[in-house]
């Protein structure tokens, strides 16, 4: 992996550079209005919630309306007992090229506090919705992820990337500070030195390099991405859903707590989980020497 100033700076083979302020998009073209539901598709299959960004001509840069729909879908999946896993993916060559800052109305004169408020209520809420979702979330990264798109992927519990996928911490190229929890997520995943390297240079990180660093769980050929994501998600969807939720909570909190706090949280999680039907089923299946049949309760 090379992240020197002379390393590759393009996001894809076409020479397009992902931006956090792309202007292309169906909401800005003449012609019939395209529904929000078609720009962020949603379907539930075999207890898996599939969320698909569908704005390929803009490399799936997301507008504020799309962001709000994503937050809503993650929140609904978290609360729905019939949803037991989530997959987020996209169409076309891009996973998510960042936030489309030109997609909304022009802002009035900026005053102190405006930027912080927008970040808190926008990018940070989106990443929090993924981290706080009580169901395991898989990112199936089909292509370039840049800006908030990188952090959207790395906030997920598991990341599967197609071989052509790239990850670009593009903020430095625009003279910006990373948002969407980037400076929180990356050091926890790969350590502060590697995180600074990615964020200081803003070079494109290949899927293979991302896997080597531990940012990606699995790299697969592009044609196998959906199949692999489906296999993983459906395996999770027949697992002990509440135990997975508590495990996610413990792991996500682990780097922010001391040993005593972590051990206390673990003991409390075990106490809570042992009241679930799935825990009772798991113990019974072990005693009876059969495979467990978890119901997600």
Buried (B, 14 or more C-beta within 10 A) or exposed (E): BEBEEEEEBBBBEEEBBBBBBBEBBBBEEEEEEBEEEEBBBBEBEEBBBBBBBBBBEBBBBBBBBBBBBBBEBBBBBBEBEEBBBBBBBBBBBBBBBBBBBBBEEEEEEEEEEEEEEBBEEBBBBBBBBBBBBBBBBBBBBBBBBBBBBBBBBBBBBBBBBBBBBBBBBBBBBEEEEBBBBBBBBBBBBBEEEBBBBBBEBBBBBBBBBBBEBEBBBBBBEBEBBBEBBBEBBBEBBBBBBBBBBBBBBBEBEBEEEEEEEBEEBBEEBEEBBEEBEBBEBBEEBEEEEEEBEBBBE
